[in-house]
Amino acid sequence: MEETHLAENLYGYAVRRNAATGRWEVFWKEKKIGEDFASQAEAEEWIDDQMPLNR
């Protein structure tokens, strides 16, 4: 599973696009967490939902 180096950090989470699947993944401390997302915006929304101040 090859990943691109396209990544954005948000609240310490890294959002990366998986080159093999084309889906977006969320990483915390270089460990994949959660599910795969169809878009970067969905992944970032999931991260926002994890933040208590954003609820």
C-alpha positions as CSV (number, residue, x, y, z in Angstrom):
1,M,0.0,0.0,0.0
2,E,1.8,3.0,-1.3
3,E,1.0,6.4,0.2
4,T,1.5,9.8,-1.3
5,H,3.3,12.5,0.7
6,L,0.3,14.7,0.4
7,A,-0.6,15.4,4.0
8,E,-2.2,18.0,6.1
9,N,-1.9,18.3,9.8
10,L,-4.9,19.3,11.8
11,Y,-4.9,19.3,15.6
12,G,-1.9,16.9,15.5
13,Y,-3.7,14.5,13.2
14,A,-2.3,13.8,9.7
15,V,-4.6,13.4,6.7
16,R,-3.1,11.6,3.8
17,R,-4.3,10.3,0.5
18,N,-3.6,6.7,-0.2
19,A,-2.2,6.5,-3.7
20,A,-3.3,2.8,-4.1
21,T,-6.9,3.3,-3.2
22,G,-7.4,7.0,-3.8
23,R,-9.1,7.3,-0.4
24,W,-8.1,9.6,2.5
25,E,-6.8,8.2,5.8
26,V,-6.3,9.8,9.2
27,F,-3.2,9.2,11.2
28,W,-2.3,10.0,14.8
29,K,1.4,9.7,15.7
30,E,2.0,7.9,12.4
31,K,-0.6,5.2,13.3
32,K,-3.7,4.9,11.1
33,I,-6.9,5.4,13.0
34,G,-10.5,5.5,12.0
35,E,-11.8,4.6,8.6
36,D,-11.0,5.6,5.0
37,F,-12.8,8.6,3.7
38,A,-13.8,9.4,0.1
39,S,-12.6,13.0,0.4
40,Q,-10.2,15.1,2.4
41,A,-13.1,17.2,3.6
42,E,-14.8,14.1,5.1
43,A,-11.6,13.2,6.9
44,E,-11.1,16.7,8.3
45,E,-14.8,16.7,9.4
46,W,-14.2,13.4,11.3
47,I,-11.2,15.0,13.0
48,D,-13.3,18.1,14.0
49,D,-15.9,15.8,15.5
50,Q,-13.2,14.3,17.8
51,M,-12.4,17.7,19.3
52,P,-14.6,18.5,22.3
53,L,-14.6,22.3,21.6
54,N,-16.1,21.7,18.1
55,R,-19.1,19.7,19.3
